[in-house]
Amino acid sequence: MAKNEDIKNGVIFPAGDKNEAYQKFFTGQSYLQGLVSDPDVSVGVGNVTFEPGCRNNWHIHHDGFQILLVTGGEGWYQEDGQPARRLHPGDVVVTKDGVKHWHGATKDSWFSHIAITAGTPEWLEPVDDAHYNALD
């Protein structure tokens, strides 16, 4: 059994439905619960839940940023050229405009974060399995 499996039922906010709109940018299964999508507000806010081993592709936010508020489980965050950072509940990640990065669950744990995002994402290549599997 995976660690933190109770996260699949939601932590603070519901886990949401399968993240089909963005599935092509993820390895593994994620879930998305939109929290703020008001055209008069310049940021989107969503609760993203990752099954163990799930991660998004490398990506860049243009003309904006992304803030991750970790709410449950264990995950990874990595900026291009930097070591991966293990994430736990209560961690905060700020990704500035134009920084190539990825984030997702560890191999053996569910993971969830609130994503506060502004700007336009540019989705890039998947995180290589060998690179991901070497993380500990």
N, CA, C and O atoms as a GROMACS GRO file, in nm:
protein
  544
    1MET      N    1   0.085  -0.119   0.000
    1MET     CA    2   0.000   0.000   0.000
    1MET      C    3   0.089   0.125   0.000
    1MET      O    4   0.191   0.130   0.068
    2ALA      N    5   0.048   0.223  -0.075
    2ALA     CA    6   0.124   0.348  -0.085
    2ALA      C    7   0.107   0.431   0.042
    2ALA      O    8   0.006   0.422   0.112
    3LYS      N    9   0.208   0.512   0.070
    3LYS     CA   10   0.200   0.604   0.183
    3LYS      C   11   0.099   0.714   0.152
    3LYS      O   12   0.080   0.753   0.036
    4ASN      N   13   0.035   0.763   0.258
    4ASN     CA   14  -0.056   0.878   0.249
    4ASN      C   15  -0.173   0.855   0.154
    4ASN      O   16  -0.219   0.948   0.087
    5GLU      N   17  -0.219   0.731   0.148
    5GLU     CA   18  -0.327   0.697   0.054
    5GLU      C   19  -0.457   0.772   0.083
    5GLU      O   20  -0.540   0.790  -0.006
    6ASP      N   21  -0.476   0.815   0.208
    6ASP     CA   22  -0.597   0.889   0.244
    6ASP      C   23  -0.609   1.022   0.168
    6ASP      O   24  -0.717   1.080   0.161
    7ILE      N   25  -0.499   1.069   0.112
    7ILE     CA   26  -0.501   1.195   0.037
    7ILE      C   27  -0.592   1.185  -0.085
    7ILE      O   28  -0.644   1.286  -0.132
    8LYS      N   29  -0.611   1.064  -0.137
    8LYS     CA   30  -0.695   1.050  -0.256
    8LYS      C   31  -0.838   1.097  -0.229
    8LYS      O   32  -0.913   1.123  -0.324
    9ASN      N   33  -0.876   1.108  -0.102
    9ASN     CA   34  -1.010   1.156  -0.067
    9ASN      C   35  -1.013   1.306  -0.042
    9ASN      O   36  -1.116   1.362  -0.006
   10GLY      N   37  -0.898   1.372  -0.062
   10GLY     CA   38  -0.890   1.515  -0.037
   10GLY      C   39  -0.832   1.541   0.101
   10GLY      O   40  -0.850   1.460   0.193
   11VAL      N   41  -0.762   1.652   0.116
   11VAL     CA   42  -0.704   1.688   0.245
   11VAL      C   43  -0.784   1.804   0.302
   11VAL      O   44  -0.866   1.785   0.392
   12ILE      N   45  -0.761   1.923   0.250
   12ILE     CA   46  -0.838   2.041   0.291
   12ILE      C   47  -0.951   2.063   0.192
   12ILE      O   48  -1.064   2.093   0.230
   13PHE      N   49  -0.918   2.049   0.064
   13PHE     CA   50  -1.015   2.065  -0.044
   13PHE      C   51  -1.033   1.929  -0.112
   13PHE      O   52  -0.947   1.842  -0.099
   14PRO      N   53  -1.143   1.909  -0.184
   14PRO     CA   54  -1.162   1.782  -0.254
   14PRO      C   55  -1.049   1.757  -0.355
   14PRO      O   56  -0.992   1.851  -0.411
   15ALA      N   57  -1.017   1.629  -0.376
   15ALA     CA   58  -0.913   1.594  -0.473
   15ALA      C   59  -0.956   1.630  -0.615
   15ALA      O   60  -0.873   1.659  -0.701
   16GLY      N   61  -1.084   1.627  -0.640
   16GLY     CA   62  -1.134   1.660  -0.774
   16GLY      C   63  -1.140   1.539  -0.864
   16GLY      O   64  -1.117   1.426  -0.821
   17ASP      N   65  -1.171   1.565  -0.989
   17ASP     CA   66  -1.185   1.460  -1.090
   17ASP      C   67  -1.050   1.431  -1.154
   17ASP      O   68  -0.955   1.508  -1.140
   18LYS      N   69  -1.043   1.320  -1.226
   18LYS     CA   70  -0.921   1.290  -1.303
   18LYS      C   71  -0.888   1.411  -1.390
   18LYS      O   72  -0.975   1.469  -1.453
   19ASN      N   73  -0.762   1.447  -1.391
   19ASN     CA   74  -0.713   1.567  -1.460
   19ASN      C   75  -0.698   1.540  -1.609
   19ASN      O   76  -0.587   1.540  -1.662
   20GLU      N   77  -0.810   1.516  -1.676
   20GLU     CA   78  -0.806   1.478  -1.817
   20GLU      C   79  -0.763   1.593  -1.906
   20GLU      O   80  -0.701   1.569  -2.010
   21ALA      N   81  -0.794   1.717  -1.870
   21ALA     CA   82  -0.759   1.832  -1.955
   21ALA      C   83  -0.608   1.844  -1.972
   21ALA      O   84  -0.560   1.890  -2.076
   22TYR      N   85  -0.531   1.804  -1.870
   22TYR     CA   86  -0.386   1.819  -1.874
   22TYR      C   87  -0.313   1.686  -1.876
   22TYR      O   88  -0.191   1.682  -1.861
   23GLN      N   89  -0.385   1.575  -1.894
   23GLN     CA   90  -0.325   1.441  -1.884
   23GLN      C   91  -0.204   1.424  -1.974
   23GLN      O   92  -0.109   1.355  -1.937
   24LYS      N   93  -0.206   1.486  -2.092
   24LYS     CA   94  -0.094   1.468  -2.185
   24LYS      C   95   0.033   1.532  -2.134
   24LYS      O   96   0.140   1.508  -2.190
   25PHE      N   97   0.024   1.615  -2.029
   25PHE     CA   98   0.142   1.680  -1.972
   25PHE      C   99   0.188   1.614  -1.842
   25PHE      O  100   0.273   1.668  -1.772
   26PHE      N  101   0.131   1.498  -1.810
   26PHE     CA  102   0.163   1.426  -1.687
   26PHE      C  103   0.205   1.284  -1.718
   26PHE      O  104   0.158   1.224  -1.815
   27THR      N  105   0.294   1.229  -1.636
   27THR     CA  106   0.324   1.086  -1.634
   27THR      C  107   0.250   1.034  -1.512
   27THR      O  108   0.277   1.078  -1.400
   28GLY      N  109   0.158   0.940  -1.531
   28GLY     CA  110   0.077   0.891  -1.419
   28GLY      C  111  -0.052   0.969  -1.407
   28GLY      O  112  -0.082   1.056  -1.488
   29GLN      N  113  -0.129   0.936  -1.303
   29GLN     CA  114  -0.263   0.994  -1.286
   29GLN      C  115  -0.263   1.107  -1.184
   29GLN      O  116  -0.214   1.092  -1.072
   30SER      N  117  -0.319   1.221  -1.225
   30SER     CA  118  -0.340   1.332  -1.134
   30SER      C  119  -0.488   1.367  -1.131
   30SER      O  120  -0.566   1.324  -1.216
   31TYR      N  121  -0.526   1.445  -1.031
   31TYR     CA  122  -0.664   1.489  -1.012
   31TYR      C  123  -0.661   1.640  -0.992
   31TYR      O  124  -0.567   1.694  -0.934
   32LEU      N  125  -0.765   1.708  -1.040
   32LEU     CA  126  -0.767   1.854  -1.032
   32LEU      C  127  -0.902   1.903  -0.983
   32LEU      O  128  -1.007   1.867  -1.036
   33GLN      N  129  -0.896   1.985  -0.879
   33GLN     CA  130  -1.015   2.054  -0.829
   33GLN      C  131  -0.990   2.203  -0.842
   33GLN      O  132  -0.912   2.261  -0.766
   34GLY      N  133  -1.058   2.266  -0.939
   34GLY     CA  134  -1.043   2.410  -0.954
   34GLY      C  135  -1.101   2.481  -0.832
   34GLY      O  136  -1.207   2.444  -0.783
   35LEU      N  137  -1.030   2.581  -0.784
   35LEU     CA  138  -1.077   2.657  -0.667
   35LEU      C  139  -1.110   2.801  -0.703
   35LEU      O  140  -1.207   2.856  -0.652
   36VAL      N  141  -1.030   2.862  -0.790
   36VAL     CA  142  -1.057   2.998  -0.837
   36VAL      C  143  -1.031   3.002  -0.987
   36VAL      O  144  -0.920   2.974  -1.032
   37SER      N  145  -1.132   3.036  -1.062
   37SER     CA  146  -1.115   3.057  -1.207
   37SER      C  147  -1.207   3.170  -1.248
   37SER      O  148  -1.302   3.152  -1.324
   38ASP      N  149  -1.177   3.287  -1.195
   38ASP     CA  150  -1.257   3.407  -1.219
   38ASP      C  151  -1.185   3.492  -1.324
   38ASP      O  152  -1.070   3.530  -1.303
   39PRO      N  153  -1.250   3.523  -1.436
   39PRO     CA  154  -1.182   3.599  -1.541
   39PRO      C  155  -1.137   3.738  -1.494
   39PRO      O  156  -1.051   3.799  -1.558
   40ASP      N  157  -1.193   3.788  -1.386
   40ASP     CA  158  -1.154   3.920  -1.334
   40ASP      C  159  -1.038   3.911  -1.235
   40ASP      O  160  -0.992   4.013  -1.184
   41VAL      N  161  -0.989   3.789  -1.209
   41VAL     CA  162  -0.877   3.768  -1.118
   41VAL      C  163  -0.761   3.713  -1.201
   41VAL      O  164  -0.780   3.622  -1.282
   42SER      N  165  -0.642   3.769  -1.182
   42SER     CA  166  -0.530   3.736  -1.271
   42SER      C  167  -0.455   3.608  -1.235
   42SER      O  168  -0.352   3.579  -1.295
   43VAL      N  169  -0.505   3.531  -1.139
   43VAL     CA  170  -0.443   3.402  -1.107
   43VAL      C  171  -0.549   3.293  -1.106
   43VAL      O  172  -0.667   3.318  -1.080
   44GLY      N  173  -0.504   3.171  -1.136
   44GLY     CA  174  -0.588   3.054  -1.120
   44GLY      C  175  -0.541   2.980  -0.996
   44GLY      O  176  -0.421   2.979  -0.965
   45VAL      N  177  -0.633   2.918  -0.924
   45VAL     CA  178  -0.599   2.842  -0.804
   45VAL      C  179  -0.665   2.706  -0.815
   45VAL      O  180  -0.785   2.695  -0.839
   46GLY      N  181  -0.585   2.602  -0.796
   46GLY     CA  182  -0.639   2.467  -0.803
   46GLY      C  183  -0.571   2.374  -0.705
   46GLY      O  184  -0.454   2.391  -0.670
   47ASN      N  185  -0.646   2.275  -0.661
   47ASN     CA  186  -0.591   2.168  -0.579
   47ASN      C  187  -0.552   2.054  -0.673
   47ASN      O  188  -0.637   1.999  -0.743
   48VAL      N  189  -0.424   2.020  -0.673
   48VAL     CA  190  -0.374   1.912  -0.760
   48VAL      C  191  -0.331   1.796  -0.672
   48VAL      O  192  -0.253   1.814  -0.578
   49THR      N  193  -0.382   1.678  -0.702
   49THR     CA  194  -0.350   1.556  -0.627
   49THR      C  195  -0.283   1.459  -0.723
   49THR      O  196  -0.330   1.438  -0.834
   50PHE      N  197  -0.173   1.399  -0.678
   50PHE     CA  198  -0.092   1.308  -0.760
   50PHE      C  199  -0.093   1.169  -0.698
   50PHE      O  200  -0.068   1.154  -0.578
   51GLU      N  201  -0.119   1.068  -0.778
   51GLU     CA  202  -0.100   0.931  -0.732
   51GLU      C  203   0.051   0.906  -0.720
   51GLU      O  204   0.130   0.979  -0.780
   52PRO      N  205   0.092   0.805  -0.642
   52PRO     CA  206   0.236   0.776  -0.631
   52PRO      C  207   0.299   0.760  -0.769
   52PRO      O  208   0.244   0.694  -0.857
   53GLY      N  209   0.415   0.822  -0.788
   53GLY     CA  210   0.487   0.814  -0.914
   53GLY      C  211   0.442   0.914  -1.019
   53GLY      O  212   0.508   0.929  -1.122
   54CYS      N  213   0.332   0.984  -0.995
   54CYS     CA  214   0.281   1.081  -1.092
   54CYS      C  215   0.359   1.212  -1.081
   54CYS      O  216   0.388   1.260  -0.972
   55ARG      N  217   0.392   1.268  -1.198
   55ARG     CA  218   0.457   1.398  -1.202
   55ARG      C  219   0.421   1.466  -1.332
   55ARG      O  220   0.383   1.402  -1.430
   56ASN      N  221   0.433   1.600  -1.332
   56ASN     CA  222   0.407   1.671  -1.456
   56ASN      C  223   0.535   1.684  -1.536
   56ASN      O  224   0.645   1.660  -1.486
   57ASN      N  225   0.519   1.721  -1.662
   57ASN     CA  226   0.634   1.745  -1.750
   57ASN      C  227   0.708   1.870  -1.704
   57ASN      O  228   0.655   1.950  -1.627
   58TRP      N  229   0.830   1.883  -1.751
   58TRP     CA  230   0.901   2.009  -1.737
   58TRP      C  231   0.812   2.116  -1.799
   58TRP      O  232   0.747   2.092  -1.901
   59HIS      N  233   0.808   2.234  -1.739
   59HIS     CA  234   0.730   2.343  -1.794
   59HIS      C  235   0.782   2.477  -1.744
   59HIS      O  236   0.859   2.485  -1.648
   60ILE      N  237   0.739   2.581  -1.813
   60ILE     CA  238   0.779   2.719  -1.783
   60ILE      C  239   0.651   2.803  -1.779
   60ILE      O  240   0.562   2.785  -1.862
   61HIS      N  241   0.643   2.894  -1.681
   61HIS     CA  242   0.533   2.991  -1.677
   61HIS      C  243   0.586   3.122  -1.734
   61HIS      O  244   0.681   3.181  -1.681
   62HIS      N  245   0.525   3.167  -1.843
   62HIS     CA  246   0.566   3.291  -1.909
   62HIS      C  247   0.474   3.405  -1.866
   62HIS      O  248   0.353   3.388  -1.856
   63ASP      N  249   0.534   3.520  -1.841
   63ASP     CA  250   0.459   3.639  -1.798
   63ASP      C  251   0.378   3.610  -1.673
   63ASP      O  252   0.264   3.655  -1.659
   64GLY      N  253   0.438   3.535  -1.582
   64GLY     CA  254   0.367   3.501  -1.459
   64GLY      C  255   0.456   3.429  -1.361
   64GLY      O  256   0.577   3.455  -1.355
   65PHE      N  257   0.397   3.338  -1.285
   65PHE     CA  258   0.466   3.267  -1.178
   65PHE      C  259   0.379   3.149  -1.136
   65PHE      O  260   0.268   3.131  -1.185
   66GLN      N  261   0.432   3.070  -1.041
   66GLN     CA  262   0.352   2.966  -0.978
   66GLN      C  263   0.395   2.952  -0.834
   66GLN      O  264   0.515   2.947  -0.804
   67ILE      N  265   0.298   2.946  -0.745
   67ILE     CA  266   0.323   2.921  -0.603
   67ILE      C  267   0.255   2.790  -0.569
   67ILE      O  268   0.137   2.770  -0.598
   68LEU      N  269   0.330   2.699  -0.507
   68LEU     CA  270   0.276   2.571  -0.462
   68LEU      C  271   0.270   2.571  -0.309
   68LEU      O  272   0.370   2.602  -0.243
   69LEU      N  273   0.155   2.538  -0.254
   69LEU     CA  274   0.136   2.524  -0.110
   69LEU      C  275   0.110   2.376  -0.084
   69LEU      O  276   0.002   2.326  -0.116
   70VAL      N  277   0.207   2.307  -0.028
   70VAL     CA  278   0.195   2.162  -0.010
   70VAL      C  279   0.100   2.132   0.106
   70VAL      O  280   0.120   2.179   0.218
   71THR      N  281  -0.003   2.053   0.076
   71THR     CA  282  -0.105   2.023   0.177
   71THR      C  283  -0.102   1.878   0.225
   71THR      O  284  -0.158   1.848   0.330
   72GLY      N  285  -0.037   1.787   0.150
   72GLY     CA  286  -0.037   1.648   0.195
   72GLY      C  287   0.061   1.561   0.121
   72GLY      O  288   0.096   1.589   0.006
   73GLY      N  289   0.104   1.455   0.187
   73GLY     CA  290   0.188   1.355   0.124
   73GLY      C  291   0.332   1.398   0.108
   73GLY      O  292   0.381   1.486   0.179
   74GLU      N  293   0.400   1.333   0.013
   74GLU     CA  294   0.540   1.361  -0.015
   74GLU      C  295   0.559   1.377  -0.165
   74GLU      O  296   0.506   1.299  -0.244
   75GLY      N  297   0.635   1.479  -0.203
   75GLY     CA  298   0.654   1.505  -0.344
   75GLY      C  299   0.792   1.560  -0.374
   75GLY      O  300   0.879   1.569  -0.288
   76TRP      N  301   0.809   1.596  -0.500
   76TRP     CA  302   0.935   1.652  -0.550
   76TRP      C  303   0.906   1.781  -0.624
   76TRP      O  304   0.801   1.798  -0.685
   77TYR      N  305   1.003   1.871  -0.618
   77TYR     CA  306   1.005   1.992  -0.700
   77TYR      C  307   1.147   2.009  -0.750
   77TYR      O  308   1.243   1.995  -0.673
   78GLN      N  309   1.162   2.039  -0.878
   78GLN     CA  310   1.296   2.059  -0.930
   78GLN      C  311   1.296   2.168  -1.036
   78GLN      O  312   1.213   2.169  -1.127
   79GLU      N  313   1.393   2.259  -1.023
   79GLU     CA  314   1.419   2.358  -1.126
   79GLU      C  315   1.534   2.307  -1.211
   79GLU      O  316   1.623   2.238  -1.161
   80ASP      N  317   1.533   2.340  -1.338
   80ASP     CA  318   1.637   2.298  -1.431
   80ASP      C  319   1.774   2.341  -1.379
   80ASP      O  320   1.795   2.458  -1.346
   81GLY      N  321   1.867   2.246  -1.374
   81GLY     CA  322   2.003   2.275  -1.330
   81GLY      C  323   2.022   2.273  -1.179
   81GLY      O  324   2.132   2.296  -1.131
   82GLN      N  325   1.914   2.247  -1.104
   82GLN     CA  326   1.922   2.243  -0.957
   82GLN      C  327   1.886   2.102  -0.909
   82GLN      O  328   1.820   2.027  -0.981
   83PRO      N  329   1.931   2.066  -0.787
   83PRO     CA  330   1.890   1.936  -0.734
   83PRO      C  331   1.740   1.935  -0.701
   83PRO      O  332   1.682   2.039  -0.671
   84ALA      N  333   1.679   1.819  -0.707
   84ALA     CA  334   1.538   1.805  -0.671
   84ALA      C  335   1.522   1.829  -0.522
   84ALA      O  336   1.610   1.795  -0.442
   85ARG      N  337   1.411   1.888  -0.485
   85ARG     CA  338   1.379   1.919  -0.345
   85ARG      C  339   1.260   1.833  -0.302
   85ARG      O  340   1.156   1.834  -0.368
   86ARG      N  341   1.276   1.758  -0.192
   86ARG     CA  342   1.165   1.677  -0.140
   86ARG      C  343   1.068   1.768  -0.068
   86ARG      O  344   1.108   1.853   0.011
   87LEU      N  345   0.939   1.750  -0.096
   87LEU     CA  346   0.836   1.835  -0.039
   87LEU      C  347   0.749   1.760   0.060
   87LEU      O  348   0.718   1.642   0.042
   88HIS      N  349   0.709   1.832   0.167
   88HIS     CA  350   0.624   1.778   0.273
   88HIS      C  351   0.515   1.881   0.305
   88HIS      O  352   0.528   1.998   0.268
   89PRO      N  353   0.407   1.840   0.372
   89PRO     CA  354   0.301   1.935   0.406
   89PRO      C  355   0.357   2.057   0.478
   89PRO      O  356   0.440   2.046   0.568
   90GLY      N  357   0.310   2.173   0.436
   90GLY     CA  358   0.356   2.299   0.493
   90GLY      C  359   0.464   2.366   0.411
   90GLY      O  360   0.492   2.484   0.432
   91ASP      N  361   0.526   2.294   0.318
   91ASP     CA  362   0.629   2.355   0.233
   91ASP      C  363   0.564   2.450   0.132
   91ASP      O  364   0.451   2.428   0.087
   92VAL      N  365   0.636   2.555   0.098
   92VAL     CA  366   0.593   2.654   0.001
   92VAL      C  367   0.701   2.664  -0.107
   92VAL      O  368   0.820   2.675  -0.075
   93VAL      N  369   0.660   2.661  -0.232
   93VAL     CA  370   0.752   2.674  -0.344
   93VAL      C  371   0.708   2.794  -0.428
   93VAL      O  372   0.590   2.807  -0.461
   94VAL      N  373   0.803   2.880  -0.461
   94VAL     CA  374   0.776   2.992  -0.549
   94VAL      C  375   0.859   2.974  -0.676
   94VAL      O  376   0.982   2.972  -0.670
   95THR      N  377   0.792   2.962  -0.788
   95THR     CA  378   0.859   2.950  -0.917
   95THR      C  379   0.839   3.082  -0.992
   95THR      O  380   0.727   3.124  -1.019
   96LYS      N  381   0.949   3.144  -1.023
   96LYS     CA  382   0.941   3.275  -1.088
   96LYS      C  383   0.923   3.262  -1.238
   96LYS      O  384   0.943   3.155  -1.296
   97ASP      N  385   0.887   3.371  -1.298
   97ASP     CA  386   0.863   3.380  -1.442
   97ASP      C  387   0.982   3.325  -1.521
   97ASP      O  388   1.097   3.363  -1.496
   98GLY      N  389   0.954   3.236  -1.616
   98GLY     CA  390   1.057   3.188  -1.707
   98GLY      C  391   1.144   3.074  -1.656
   98GLY      O  392   1.236   3.032  -1.725
   99VAL      N  393   1.116   3.021  -1.536
   99VAL     CA  394   1.199   2.915  -1.478
   99VAL      C  395   1.144   2.778  -1.517
   99VAL      O  396   1.028   2.746  -1.488
  100LYS      N  397   1.228   2.697  -1.582
  100LYS     CA  398   1.190   2.561  -1.621
  100LYS      C  399   1.191   2.473  -1.497
  100LYS      O  400   1.289   2.472  -1.422
  101HIS      N  401   1.081   2.396  -1.475
  101HIS     CA  402   1.069   2.314  -1.354
  101HIS      C  403   0.966   2.203  -1.374
  101HIS      O  404   0.896   2.198  -1.475
  102TRP      N  405   0.959   2.115  -1.274
  102TRP     CA  406   0.854   2.012  -1.269
  102TRP      C  407   0.823   1.984  -1.122
  102TRP      O  408   0.901   2.019  -1.033
  103HIS      N  409   0.710   1.919  -1.097
  103HIS     CA  410   0.675   1.877  -0.961
  103HIS      C  411   0.582   1.757  -0.968
  103HIS      O  412   0.512   1.736  -1.067
  104GLY      N  413   0.582   1.679  -0.861
  104GLY     CA  414   0.496   1.562  -0.855
  104GLY      C  415   0.522   1.480  -0.731
  104GLY      O  416   0.599   1.519  -0.643
  105ALA      N  417   0.457   1.365  -0.725
  105ALA     CA  418   0.464   1.277  -0.608
  105ALA      C  419   0.596   1.199  -0.606
  105ALA      O  420   0.663   1.184  -0.708
  106THR      N  421   0.631   1.151  -0.487
  106THR     CA  422   0.741   1.054  -0.479
  106THR      C  423   0.690   0.921  -0.533
  106THR      O  424   0.570   0.905  -0.559
  107LYS      N  425   0.780   0.827  -0.550
  107LYS     CA  426   0.742   0.696  -0.608
  107LYS      C  427   0.641   0.621  -0.523
  107LYS      O  428   0.560   0.545  -0.575
  108ASP      N  429   0.647   0.643  -0.389
  108ASP     CA  430   0.568   0.558  -0.299
  108ASP      C  431   0.466   0.635  -0.216
  108ASP      O  432   0.414   0.581  -0.118
  109SER      N  433   0.434   0.759  -0.253
  109SER     CA  434   0.340   0.837  -0.173
  109SER      C  435   0.246   0.918  -0.260
  109SER      O  436   0.285   0.968  -0.366
  110TRP      N  437   0.122   0.931  -0.216
  110TRP     CA  438   0.031   1.029  -0.273
  110TRP      C  439   0.083   1.167  -0.235
  110TRP      O  440   0.160   1.181  -0.139
  111PHE      N  441   0.042   1.269  -0.310
  111PHE     CA  442   0.091   1.405  -0.289
  111PHE      C  443  -0.015   1.504  -0.333
  111PHE      O  444  -0.083   1.482  -0.433
  112SER      N  445  -0.030   1.612  -0.258
  112SER     CA  446  -0.123   1.717  -0.303
  112SER      C  447  -0.066   1.855  -0.271
  112SER      O  448   0.004   1.875  -0.172
  113HIS      N  449  -0.100   1.948  -0.359
  113HIS     CA  450  -0.064   2.088  -0.336
  113HIS      C  451  -0.169   2.179  -0.397
  113HIS      O  452  -0.240   2.142  -0.491
  114ILE      N  453  -0.177   2.298  -0.341
  114ILE     CA  454  -0.256   2.405  -0.401
  114ILE      C  455  -0.161   2.477  -0.496
  114ILE      O  456  -0.051   2.515  -0.456
  115ALA      N  457  -0.202   2.496  -0.621
  115ALA     CA  458  -0.122   2.569  -0.720
  115ALA      C  459  -0.190   2.702  -0.747
  115ALA      O  460  -0.306   2.709  -0.786
  116ILE      N  461  -0.114   2.808  -0.726
  116ILE     CA  462  -0.159   2.944  -0.756
  116ILE      C  463  -0.075   2.989  -0.876
  116ILE      O  464   0.046   3.006  -0.864
  117THR      N  465  -0.140   3.008  -0.989
  117THR     CA  466  -0.067   3.024  -1.114
  117THR      C  467  -0.112   3.147  -1.191
  117THR      O  468  -0.232   3.173  -1.206
  118ALA      N  469  -0.014   3.221  -1.241
  118ALA     CA  470  -0.040   3.334  -1.329
  118ALA      C  471   0.045   3.318  -1.454
  118ALA      O  472   0.151   3.255  -1.450
  119GLY      N  473   0.000   3.374  -1.563
  119GLY     CA  474   0.075   3.367  -1.687
  119GLY      C  475   0.033   3.249  -1.772
  119GLY      O  476  -0.071   3.187  -1.749
  120THR      N  477   0.116   3.220  -1.870
  120THR     CA  478   0.086   3.114  -1.967
  120THR      C  479   0.189   3.003  -1.955
  120THR      O  480   0.309   3.029  -1.967
  121PRO      N  481   0.144   2.877  -1.932
  121PRO     CA  482   0.242   2.769  -1.924
  121PRO      C  483   0.289   2.724  -2.062
  121PRO      O  484   0.211   2.720  -2.157
  122GLU      N  485   0.416   2.692  -2.070
  122GLU     CA  486   0.472   2.626  -2.188
  122GLU      C  487   0.511   2.487  -2.144
  122GLU      O  488   0.605   2.470  -2.066
  123TRP      N  489   0.439   2.387  -2.193
  123TRP     CA  490   0.466   2.248  -2.154
  123TRP      C  491   0.577   2.191  -2.239
  123TRP      O  492   0.578   2.206  -2.361
  124LEU      N  493   0.672   2.125  -2.174
  124LEU     CA  494   0.790   2.072  -2.240
  124LEU      C  495   0.796   1.920  -2.226
  124LEU      O  496   0.692   1.855  -2.211
  125GLU      N  497   0.916   1.863  -2.231
  125GLU     CA  498   0.935   1.718  -2.232
  125GLU      C  499   0.901   1.656  -2.095
  125GLU      O  500   0.910   1.723  -1.992
  126PRO      N  501   0.861   1.528  -2.096
  126PRO     CA  502   0.840   1.457  -1.970
  126PRO      C  503   0.970   1.445  -1.890
  126PRO      O  504   1.080   1.450  -1.946
  127VAL      N  505   0.955   1.430  -1.759
  127VAL     CA  506   1.071   1.401  -1.674
  127VAL      C  507   1.112   1.257  -1.705
  127VAL      O  508   1.031   1.165  -1.694
  128ASP      N  509   1.236   1.239  -1.743
  128ASP     CA  510   1.290   1.109  -1.780
  128ASP      C  511   1.274   1.008  -1.666
  128ASP      O  512   1.304   1.040  -1.551
  129ASP      N  513   1.227   0.887  -1.697
  129ASP     CA  514   1.208   0.784  -1.594
  129ASP      C  515   1.336   0.756  -1.516
  129ASP      O  516   1.331   0.741  -1.394
  130ALA      N  517   1.449   0.747  -1.585
  130ALA     CA  518   1.576   0.717  -1.517
  130ALA      C  519   1.610   0.829  -1.418
  130ALA      O  520   1.656   0.802  -1.307
  131HIS      N  521   1.589   0.952  -1.459
  131HIS     CA  522   1.614   1.068  -1.370
  131HIS      C  523   1.522   1.061  -1.248
  131HIS      O  524   1.567   1.074  -1.134
  132TYR      N  525   1.393   1.040  -1.272
  132TYR     CA  526   1.293   1.035  -1.164
  132TYR      C  527   1.321   0.918  -1.070
  132TYR      O  528   1.318   0.935  -0.948
  133ASN      N  529   1.348   0.801  -1.126
  133ASN     CA  530   1.368   0.681  -1.042
  133ASN      C  531   1.494   0.689  -0.959
  133ASN      O  532   1.507   0.617  -0.860
  134ALA      N  533   1.589   0.776  -0.997
  134ALA     CA  534   1.713   0.791  -0.920
  134ALA      C  535   1.695   0.882  -0.799
  134ALA      O  536   1.783   0.888  -0.713
  135LEU      N  537   1.582   0.953  -0.791
  135LEU     CA  538   1.559   1.042  -0.678
  135LEU      C  539   1.530   0.962  -0.551
  135LEU      O  540   1.455   0.865  -0.554
  136ASP      N  541   1.591   1.005  -0.441
  136ASP     CA  542   1.557   0.945  -0.312
  136ASP      C  543   1.576   1.049  -0.204
  136ASP      O  544   1.554   1.021  -0.086
   0.00000   0.00000   0.00000
